[in-house]
Structure formats: structure tokens, C-alpha cells
Amino acid sequence: MGIMKVGMLTGGGDCPGLNAVIRGVVQVIHNAGGESIGLLEGWRGAISGEHMVLTPEITRPIISMGGTILGSSRTNPFKNPDQIDAVCQTFNDLGLDALIAIGGDDTLGVASKLYGEKNLPTIGCPKTIDNDLSATDQTFGFDTCINIVTESIDRLRTTADSHRRILVVEVMGRHAGWIACYSAIASGADYFMVPEREVDLDDMIAVLQKRRDEGKKHGIVVVSEGAQFSKDGGYVTQNQEVDEFGHVSLGGIGEHVAKIIEARMGVETRSVTLGHLQRGGSPSGFDRVLGTRLGIHAGRLALKKEFGKMVALRGTNIVPVELKDAVDKMRGLEDSFFDEAAEFMK
């Protein structure tokens, strides 16, 4: 048996903890006498062949760095059959034995299809600040995101209180409300809105007015970018252009909600969109450890040639799950979390 040569890529939105995963994979492959190759800018690098050699000397210092040293993109090779052939050609030209894809449902969906349709030996590692992958209890990046959003709301609260305003904070969450729910609980927000439940404007206004009547001089509302006013109402979007995975660019619901609150309550209301702040900066200690562990186990799966699998957190253990099952459905905010948080929205 020759030296194991493992490629890896990071696709989709950047996320704190990606470099920890890369570091974990590289160390495991190095310890086994193998080589690691990083494909640059996600599936774009897999198509073009752009890459870099990864060694422990390069990756040891990167655990505290946010983002990804490999770069990322929202490239979907399945938009063009020639690009699928190019990915396979890159795999062969570089002499790879396995490809570890680190990303969310879109990136992992490509990896799953490549394994199922082209028999390309792929392994998945779950990444998203949205925490919406069904096969894992938590994704790395989520903890860091919650810490950032919570600190941001804590800062916004002081100005809201000083000016007796209501502030609407728009956070990420296209399909799932984990960020909105967790950050609302952690920051003591008055109300939050999530994609899983239709927005009840009357209830929101009633809660905010009750707080006002009780003597509270400011208010905080947290809203997921993917929250909707009705099942048929669609998303609030920046524009209707779609990326290569068919997603529109969300954004603007916070401002819309702020205008409604001000019009109905007669209270000065402002909106703040945290945007890319939520996915930037150094990863939390939890995400550094989780990312490292996922990288270690992804590397071990490659060495054992257990392809078509994704590494997942189940309880406190990292276990392999079928990649096709991991991307089969989204993990929305569970009712128990919403119902617990609802105790503070009465």
C-alpha cells in the first residue's frame, strides 16, 4: 500500500472553526505517513485544480484563526456536467485517495452526489453557523456565532435603553431559528421570530406593549433573516438573484419589522443587521475543540477508506453517519426550545 494522499476543501459561507478541522485532518494523515492537499476556494478549486500542500508546520498555528486558509466559494459543479468531469480529473491528476468536503448542506450535497453517482471517495464534515444539519447534534461555528450575537445585543441594549427605543436585531438563519432562539434567550430579548413558525405580529406588539406598561423603557426583538409573515408570503430579500445552489440573498426583514412596530406603537424603533459579523473572528474554545475532533475523525475515516460518510457529534462522541442521510433534510428549531423560550414572551 502506498502513501495515503488526502484532499480537502472548504465550501460555502466561512465559519469559525474551519481551520481547526483542517489542522485535525492534516495531523492525522501526517501521523500515518500520508500527505494532505488543500483545494482552494471550495469546489471551484476542485474544478480548476488550484491547490496547496498542507503540512503540520503550516497548520499548527491556525487553530485560533477565523475563516479558512483554503478560501471558500458557493460553487456548484453539478450546474455543468463538464465541471463534474473536471472535479474527477483534478482528483486523478493530484493522485488523491480521498476527498474530505467541509461545509454545509450544499457543499456536502455535492460530495454525496459525487460519491453516489461517480463513485468518488468522499467524506463529509459538517459546517454551518445555522446549526441546521439533521445528522449532528451541533455544528462547529454555531457556538462562536451565538457568543458574537449575544455580545452585540448586550452592547445594543445600552443605547436602546438610553434613547428609550425598541431595537430589532436581524440575525442569520435561512431555514432554521437556532441563532435567533439561542441569542434571544442568552441576551434576555423580549421577543424573537424564526422560520419554523409564522410571525404573529399582534402577539409581538402585545408583548412589547406589556413590557412598556410594566415600566421597561426599551425593547429588543431578534428576528431570523428567513422568518416569514405568512406561509405564502415568501422571504424578505435583498434581491431576487439566486446563487448556484438556488438560494436568494435574504435580508431586510429586520427593517420591515421595525417600521411595523413604530407605526403601531408610536415608539421610536431602529433595526440592526449583524450580517457577516456573526461568522467572523476567532472561534470559541468549544468550536476549536469540536472542529479539531471532527477533523481527526474525518482523517481517520479516510485512512480506513470508509467513504460516503460524514462525521457527526452525537452526545459527546464523534461518530460516522451516512453522508446521503446527513443532507437529506434540514434540522429546524425543535419545539421544546421554542416553548421554553416562550416563557419570557408573555
URPEZI-V61960 format. One record per residue. N is the residue number from 1. RES is the residue in one small letter. PHI is phi in whole degrees, 0 to 359 (* if undefined). OMEGA is omega in whole degrees, 0 to 359 (NA if undefined). D_CENTER is the distance of its C-alpha to the mean C-alpha in whole Angstrom. Layout:
# URPEZI-V61960
n: <N	N>
res: <RES	RES>
phi: <PHI	PHI>
omega: <OMEGA	OMEGA>
d_center: <D_CENTER	D_CENTER>
This chain:
# URPEZI-V61960
n: <1	2	3	4	5	6	7	8	9	10	11	12	13	14	15	16	17	18	19	20	21	22	23	24	25	26	27	28	29	30	31	32	33	34	35	36	37	38	39	40	41	42	43	44	45	46	47	48	49	50	51	52	53	54	55	56	57	58	59	60	61	62	63	64	65	66	67	68	69	70	71	72	73	74	75	76	77	78	79	80	81	82	83	84	85	86	87	88	89	90	91	92	93	94	95	96	97	98	99	100	101	102	103	104	105	106	107	108	109	110	111	112	113	114	115	116	117	118	119	120	121	122	123	124	125	126	127	128	129	130	131	132	133	134	135	136	137	138	139	140	141	142	143	144	145	146	147	148	149	150	151	152	153	154	155	156	157	158	159	160	161	162	163	164	165	166	167	168	169	170	171	172	173	174	175	176	177	178	179	180	181	182	183	184	185	186	187	188	189	190	191	192	193	194	195	196	197	198	199	200	201	202	203	204	205	206	207	208	209	210	211	212	213	214	215	216	217	218	219	220	221	222	223	224	225	226	227	228	229	230	231	232	233	234	235	236	237	238	239	240	241	242	243	244	245	246	247	248	249	250	251	252	253	254	255	256	257	258	259	260	261	262	263	264	265	266	267	268	269	270	271	272	273	274	275	276	277	278	279	280	281	282	283	284	285	286	287	288	289	290	291	292	293	294	295	296	297	298	299	300	301	302	303	304	305	306	307	308	309	310	311	312	313	314	315	316	317	318	319	320	321	322	323	324	325	326	327	328	329	330	331	332	333	334	335	336	337	338	339	340	341	342	343	344	345	346>
res: <m	g	i	m	k	v	g	m	l	t	g	g	g	d	c	p	g	l	n	a	v	i	r	g	v	v	q	v	i	h	n	a	g	g	e	s	i	g	l	l	e	g	w	r	g	a	i	s	g	e	h	m	v	l	t	p	e	i	t	r	p	i	i	s	m	g	g	t	i	l	g	s	s	r	t	n	p	f	k	n	p	d	q	i	d	a	v	c	q	t	f	n	d	l	g	l	d	a	l	i	a	i	g	g	d	d	t	l	g	v	a	s	k	l	y	g	e	k	n	l	p	t	i	g	c	p	k	t	i	d	n	d	l	s	a	t	d	q	t	f	g	f	d	t	c	i	n	i	v	t	e	s	i	d	r	l	r	t	t	a	d	s	h	r	r	i	l	v	v	e	v	m	g	r	h	a	g	w	i	a	c	y	s	a	i	a	s	g	a	d	y	f	m	v	p	e	r	e	v	d	l	d	d	m	i	a	v	l	q	k	r	r	d	e	g	k	k	h	g	i	v	v	v	s	e	g	a	q	f	s	k	d	g	g	y	v	t	q	n	q	e	v	d	e	f	g	h	v	s	l	g	g	i	g	e	h	v	a	k	i	i	e	a	r	m	g	v	e	t	r	s	v	t	l	g	h	l	q	r	g	g	s	p	s	g	f	d	r	v	l	g	t	r	l	g	i	h	a	g	r	l	a	l	k	k	e	f	g	k	m	v	a	l	r	g	t	n	i	v	p	v	e	l	k	d	a	v	d	k	m	r	g	l	e	d	s	f	f	d	e	a	a	e	f	m	k>
phi: <*	279	290	289	241	245	261	211	213	239	240	79	296	293	200	300	112	300	294	296	296	304	301	296	299	302	295	296	294	298	299	269	85	264	235	241	236	260	277	272	62	65	294	298	291	294	281	277	90	295	204	218	279	248	231	303	297	284	265	301	278	267	298	270	274	282	65	216	290	272	76	212	199	257	271	240	297	283	284	214	304	297	287	296	297	293	298	297	294	300	303	287	298	275	67	282	256	200	230	261	261	250	180	268	296	290	299	288	297	296	300	295	291	296	290	287	261	243	58	284	286	251	224	252	227	283	221	185	289	286	60	248	268	287	274	233	293	204	256	291	101	294	299	299	301	298	298	294	296	298	297	298	293	303	289	293	300	295	283	297	292	297	260	58	257	255	243	255	252	269	238	288	139	292	245	226	258	300	296	297	295	297	290	294	296	294	260	70	294	277	198	216	232	226	295	288	229	301	297	251	295	297	294	300	297	297	294	297	292	298	299	296	295	281	107	285	266	217	215	231	239	251	228	289	300	264	295	230	281	203	298	256	279	77	277	273	235	288	200	262	291	245	276	290	255	86	265	280	274	281	147	120	293	299	295	297	296	299	295	295	299	296	293	273	252	70	247	303	227	234	239	227	254	285	53	287	305	293	247	258	83	291	288	292	302	300	289	295	289	298	299	299	296	296	296	301	287	294	297	294	297	298	297	273	59	265	267	71	241	234	276	219	271	234	69	249	255	260	230	276	229	293	299	295	284	294	255	290	208	280	255	279	299	288	304	299	293	296	293	295	295	297	302	259	243	233>
omega: <180	180	178	180	188	174	176	178	176	184	179	180	178	190	176	181	179	181	176	178	180	180	180	179	184	182	180	181	178	181	180	180	182	180	179	179	177	174	190	175	173	182	176	178	177	178	185	183	178	186	173	176	181	179	176	179	179	190	181	184	194	186	183	183	173	179	181	179	180	186	184	175	176	182	179	182	181	173	184	182	179	180	175	178	180	177	179	179	177	179	182	181	181	179	183	175	181	177	178	179	181	183	180	187	179	180	181	176	176	180	180	180	178	178	184	186	184	181	177	184	183	175	182	174	191	179	168	176	182	178	190	175	192	189	182	182	178	176	177	185	181	182	178	180	180	178	180	181	180	179	179	180	176	179	181	182	183	179	176	180	181	183	179	184	165	178	175	182	179	181	179	183	183	184	187	186	182	182	181	182	183	183	177	178	185	184	181	179	182	185	173	182	185	181	186	182	179	181	177	185	180	179	179	181	181	180	180	179	178	178	180	181	179	177	178	189	178	178	177	175	178	183	174	180	182	178	182	181	175	181	182	187	179	181	167	187	173	175	183	177	181	176	186	177	175	182	172	180	183	176	176	182	179	178	179	179	180	179	179	180	182	181	185	183	182	180	179	185	179	176	177	176	184	172	187	172	185	183	184	174	184	177	175	177	180	183	175	180	181	179	179	182	179	178	178	183	174	177	179	176	179	180	180	180	175	186	183	181	172	175	185	174	175	187	175	184	173	185	175	174	179	183	181	178	183	182	185	180	179	174	179	177	182	184	183	179	180	183	177	180	182	176	181	179	181	NA>
d_center: <37	36	33	30	28	24	22	18	16	12	11	9	7	8	7	9	11	11	15	15	14	17	19	19	20	23	24	25	26	28	30	31	32	30	28	25	24	21	20	19	17	15	17	19	21	21	23	25	26	25	24	25	26	24	27	26	28	25	22	24	23	20	18	18	17	13	12	14	17	17	16	13	14	13	16	17	21	21	22	25	27	29	25	25	28	27	24	27	29	27	27	30	31	29	31	28	28	24	21	18	14	11	8	7	9	11	11	12	15	16	17	18	21	22	23	24	26	27	27	25	24	20	18	15	12	9	6	2	3	4	6	8	9	13	14	13	13	10	7	8	7	7	10	11	9	11	14	14	14	17	19	18	20	22	24	24	26	29	29	29	31	34	34	34	31	28	25	22	18	16	12	9	8	10	11	10	12	10	10	13	15	14	15	18	19	19	20	23	22	25	23	19	18	16	15	17	20	22	23	26	28	31	29	27	30	32	30	30	34	35	33	35	38	38	38	34	34	31	28	24	22	18	17	13	13	14	17	20	23	25	24	26	25	22	19	20	19	20	21	22	21	18	16	17	15	17	14	16	15	15	16	19	20	20	23	24	24	26	29	29	29	32	34	34	35	36	34	33	29	26	23	20	17	15	13	11	13	10	8	12	14	15	13	15	17	15	12	15	17	14	13	17	18	15	17	20	20	19	21	24	23	24	27	28	27	25	23	21	19	16	16	15	15	18	19	20	21	19	20	20	19	20	17	19	18	15	14	17	15	12	12	13	14	17	20	21	19	20	23	23	22	24	27	27	27	30>
